[in-house]
Amino acid sequence: MHGISNLILICTAIVSAIASWILGIRMRRRIKRVLGVDVQSESELTSINTWMKVEDAEERSKGGKLQ
């Protein structure tokens, strides 16, 4: 029984790691596309200031407020 639960735990960890990696790539691409700058550190991906700049830039490019 311990072998099966360990296998499930390992598979879950692998899937989570891959999903996090893909999400990080998508976030970097969005920042690059909207702001035109490369992300310099991991802290920029989680910074509220960075995402406020992204939202403001998206609003300006759409010509109005996002709801």
PAPAKE-318303 format. One record per atom (N, C-alpha, C, O): residue number from 1; residue in three letters; x negated, y negated, z negated. Coordinates in steps of 0.02 Angstrom, whole numbers. Layout:
<drenpas>
- NUM;ALA;X;Y;Z
...
</drenpas>
This chain:
<drenpas>
- 1;MET;-40;60;0
- 1;MET;0;0;0
- 1;MET;-42;-63;0
- 1;MET;-25;-113;32
- 2;HIS;-98;-62;-35
- 2;HIS;-141;-121;-38
- 2;HIS;-171;-135;30
- 2;HIS;-184;-193;47
- 3;GLY;-183;-83;69
- 3;GLY;-212;-93;135
- 3;GLY;-166;-131;181
- 3;GLY;-188;-174;219
- 4;ILE;-102;-116;178
- 4;ILE;-52;-149;221
- 4;ILE;-43;-222;200
- 4;ILE;-40;-266;243
- 5;SER;-40;-234;135
- 5;SER;-31;-303;112
- 5;SER;-93;-345;127
- 5;SER;-87;-404;143
- 6;ASN;-152;-315;122
- 6;ASN;-213;-350;140
- 6;ASN;-215;-366;215
- 6;ASN;-236;-420;235
- 7;LEU;-192;-319;255
- 7;LEU;-190;-330;327
- 7;LEU;-142;-387;345
- 7;LEU;-157;-428;387
- 8;ILE;-84;-388;312
- 8;ILE;-36;-442;323
- 8;ILE;-65;-509;302
- 8;ILE;-56;-559;336
- 9;LEU;-101;-510;246
- 9;LEU;-132;-571;222
- 9;LEU;-185;-596;271
- 9;LEU;-189;-656;285
- 10;ILE;-226;-551;297
- 10;ILE;-278;-570;345
- 10;ILE;-246;-596;409
- 10;ILE;-268;-647;436
- 11;CYS;-195;-562;434
- 11;CYS;-162;-585;495
- 11;CYS;-130;-653;486
- 11;CYS;-133;-695;531
- 12;THR;-100;-664;428
- 12;THR;-70;-729;413
- 12;THR;-123;-784;412
- 12;THR;-112;-839;437
- 13;ALA;-180;-769;382
- 13;ALA;-234;-818;379
- 13;ALA;-260;-834;449
- 13;ALA;-274;-892;463
- 14;ILE;-266;-784;491
- 14;ILE;-291;-795;559
- 14;ILE;-242;-837;599
- 14;ILE;-262;-884;634
- 15;VAL;-178;-821;595
- 15;VAL;-126;-859;631
- 15;VAL;-125;-931;607
- 15;VAL;-119;-977;647
- 16;SER;-130;-941;541
- 16;SER;-130;-1009;514
- 16;SER;-190;-1049;537
- 16;SER;-184;-1108;553
- 17;ALA;-248;-1017;539
- 17;ALA;-309;-1051;562
- 17;ALA;-303;-1072;635
- 17;ALA;-322;-1127;653
- 18;ILE;-278;-1028;677
- 18;ILE;-270;-1043;748
- 18;ILE;-219;-1099;758
- 18;ILE;-230;-1145;798
- 19;ALA;-163;-1096;721
- 19;ALA;-112;-1148;727
- 19;ALA;-139;-1215;705
- 19;ALA;-124;-1266;736
- 20;SER;-178;-1217;652
- 20;SER;-208;-1279;628
- 20;SER;-257;-1307;679
- 20;SER;-259;-1368;690
- 21;TRP;-296;-1264;709
- 21;TRP;-344;-1285;760
- 21;TRP;-309;-1316;820
- 21;TRP;-329;-1369;845
- 22;ILE;-255;-1284;844
- 22;ILE;-217;-1309;901
- 22;ILE;-184;-1376;883
- 22;ILE;-185;-1422;923
- 23;LEU;-156;-1381;824
- 23;LEU;-125;-1444;802
- 23;LEU;-176;-1500;799
- 23;LEU;-162;-1557;819
- 24;GLY;-236;-1486;774
- 24;GLY;-288;-1536;772
- 24;GLY;-307;-1562;841
- 24;GLY;-317;-1622;850
- 25;ILE;-311;-1516;889
- 25;ILE;-326;-1536;958
- 25;ILE;-271;-1581;986
- 25;ILE;-285;-1632;1017
- 26;ARG;-208;-1561;974
- 26;ARG;-152;-1602;999
- 26;ARG;-151;-1671;968
- 26;ARG;-137;-1720;1002
- 27;MET;-167;-1675;903
- 27;MET;-169;-1740;869
- 27;MET;-225;-1784;897
- 27;MET;-215;-1843;908
- 28;ARG;-283;-1753;908
- 28;ARG;-340;-1791;937
- 28;ARG;-322;-1817;1006
- 28;ARG;-337;-1875;1023
- 29;ARG;-290;-1776;1047
- 29;ARG;-271;-1797;1114
- 29;ARG;-220;-1853;1113
- 29;ARG;-224;-1899;1153
- 30;ARG;-174;-1851;1066
- 30;ARG;-123;-1903;1061
- 30;ARG;-155;-1970;1042
- 30;ARG;-139;-2022;1071
- 31;ILE;-200;-1968;993
- 31;ILE;-235;-2029;973
- 31;ILE;-276;-2056;1031
- 31;ILE;-276;-2116;1044
- 32;LYS;-311;-2012;1066
- 32;LYS;-353;-2033;1123
- 32;LYS;-309;-2064;1178
- 32;LYS;-327;-2115;1207
- 33;ARG;-252;-2032;1192
- 33;ARG;-207;-2057;1245
- 33;ARG;-177;-2124;1228
- 33;ARG;-174;-2169;1270
- 34;VAL;-154;-2132;1166
- 34;VAL;-118;-2193;1147
- 34;VAL;-165;-2250;1131
- 34;VAL;-155;-2306;1154
- 35;LEU;-217;-2236;1092
- 35;LEU;-262;-2290;1070
- 35;LEU;-323;-2297;1114
- 35;LEU;-356;-2349;1113
- 36;GLY;-339;-2246;1152
- 36;GLY;-397;-2249;1196
- 36;GLY;-464;-2241;1161
- 36;GLY;-515;-2259;1189
- 37;VAL;-463;-2215;1101
- 37;VAL;-525;-2204;1063
- 37;VAL;-529;-2132;1040
- 37;VAL;-478;-2100;1027
- 38;ASP;-591;-2107;1034
- 38;ASP;-601;-2040;1008
- 38;ASP;-596;-2042;932
- 38;ASP;-613;-2091;900
- 39;VAL;-572;-1987;903
- 39;VAL;-569;-1980;831
- 39;VAL;-640;-1966;807
- 39;VAL;-672;-1919;830
- 40;GLN;-664;-2006;760
- 40;GLN;-732;-2000;735
- 40;GLN;-739;-1950;678
- 40;GLN;-792;-1920;668
- 41;SER;-685;-1942;639
- 41;SER;-690;-1897;581
- 41;SER;-622;-1864;568
- 41;SER;-571;-1885;595
- 42;GLU;-624;-1813;528
- 42;GLU;-562;-1778;510
- 42;GLU;-516;-1823;469
- 42;GLU;-455;-1815;471
- 43;SER;-545;-1870;432
- 43;SER;-503;-1914;391
- 43;SER;-460;-1959;435
- 43;SER;-406;-1981;413
- 44;GLU;-482;-1974;495
- 44;GLU;-441;-2015;540
- 44;GLU;-379;-1978;562
- 44;GLU;-327;-2009;576
- 45;LEU;-383;-1912;566
- 45;LEU;-324;-1873;586
- 45;LEU;-269;-1875;534
- 45;LEU;-210;-1869;550
- 46;THR;-289;-1883;471
- 46;THR;-240;-1883;417
- 46;THR;-226;-1952;389
- 46;THR;-187;-1960;342
- 47;SER;-259;-2003;416
- 47;SER;-250;-2071;391
- 47;SER;-183;-2100;413
- 47;SER;-165;-2098;472
- 48;ILE;-147;-2128;365
- 48;ILE;-83;-2159;381
- 48;ILE;-94;-2221;425
- 48;ILE;-52;-2237;466
- 49;ASN;-151;-2255;415
- 49;ASN;-165;-2314;456
- 49;ASN;-173;-2296;530
- 49;ASN;-149;-2332;573
- 50;THR;-207;-2241;543
- 50;THR;-215;-2219;613
- 50;THR;-148;-2204;644
- 50;THR;-135;-2225;701
- 51;TRP;-104;-2169;608
- 51;TRP;-40;-2151;637
- 51;TRP;7;-2211;642
- 51;TRP;51;-2212;685
- 52;MET;-2;-2261;599
- 52;MET;37;-2323;607
- 52;MET;15;-2360;670
- 52;MET;57;-2388;706
- 53;LYS;-50;-2360;684
- 53;LYS;-75;-2391;745
- 53;LYS;-49;-2353;806
- 53;LYS;-30;-2385;856
- 54;VAL;-46;-2287;803
- 54;VAL;-21;-2247;859
- 54;VAL;53;-2264;871
- 54;VAL;74;-2275;927
- 55;GLU;92;-2266;817
- 55;GLU;163;-2282;824
- 55;GLU;174;-2352;852
- 55;GLU;216;-2361;896
- 56;ASP;136;-2401;828
- 56;ASP;142;-2469;853
- 56;ASP;124;-2472;928
- 56;ASP;158;-2506;967
- 57;ALA;72;-2438;947
- 57;ALA;51;-2438;1018
- 57;ALA;104;-2404;1061
- 57;ALA;117;-2426;1117
- 58;GLU;134;-2350;1036
- 58;GLU;187;-2317;1074
- 58;GLU;248;-2362;1081
- 58;GLU;279;-2363;1134
- 59;GLU;265;-2399;1028
- 59;GLU;321;-2445;1031
- 59;GLU;309;-2499;1083
- 59;GLU;353;-2515;1124
- 60;ARG;248;-2528;1083
- 60;ARG;232;-2579;1132
- 60;ARG;234;-2553;1203
- 60;ARG;258;-2587;1249
- 61;SER;211;-2492;1213
- 61;SER;210;-2464;1281
- 61;SER;281;-2449;1305
- 61;SER;294;-2449;1365
- 62;LYS;326;-2434;1259
- 62;LYS;396;-2421;1278
- 62;LYS;438;-2484;1280
- 62;LYS;494;-2484;1303
- 63;GLY;410;-2538;1254
- 63;GLY;445;-2602;1257
- 63;GLY;499;-2611;1205
- 63;GLY;544;-2653;1215
- 64;GLY;498;-2573;1151
- 64;GLY;549;-2581;1101
- 64;GLY;532;-2543;1038
- 64;GLY;477;-2515;1030
- 65;LYS;579;-2541;993
- 65;LYS;570;-2507;930
- 65;LYS;588;-2433;937
- 65;LYS;635;-2415;972
- 66;LEU;550;-2391;902
- 66;LEU;567;-2320;897
- 66;LEU;616;-2312;841
- 66;LEU;612;-2346;790
- 67;GLN;662;-2268;849
- 67;GLN;712;-2256;797
- 67;GLN;693;-2198;754
- 67;GLN;729;-2180;707
</drenpas>
